[in-house]
Amino acid sequence: MQEVIIKEKKAVSLRQKEIVSHYIQNLDNYVAALKKGTEDRVLEIAEFAGMMHIHPVHLSNTVKEVTGRSSCSLFEERLVKVSKEMLLESRAPIKNIAVQLTYDPSNFTKFFKHFVGMTPKQFREENYKI
């Protein structure tokens, strides 16, 4: 008979929840600024950590421990969401949307297709309502 090992899930502290909440708030503010066009550079995890006065590794580890997801996956999720919104809310050229979201247009198409399963153009054509 095979022995089953069950790892106890470590309790999450109030401080860990606070760190994740603050990261998500900063992330949402940053993505909103990208969408508005008031931000034009890519922020790294180290910069988010710097805003919070903690070490980047501590931020990454805390996000992973609390959410079960990486800080990057939370960021990507929000970028996909705002990309979809921008594709459907305007008829701006896809390359302009890519640049506004700090992507090279060809890399944006690859990024979008990886997460959505279709290119930005296909997504817009299938979902845009006149």
Buried (B, 14 or more C-beta within 10 A) or exposed (E): EEEEEEEEEEEEEEEBEEBBEBBBEBBEEBBEEBBEEEBEEEBEBEBBBBBBEBEBEEBBBBBBBBBEEBBEEBBBBBBBEBBBEBBEEEEEEBBEBBBBBBBEBEEBBEBBBEBBEEBBEBBBEEEEEE
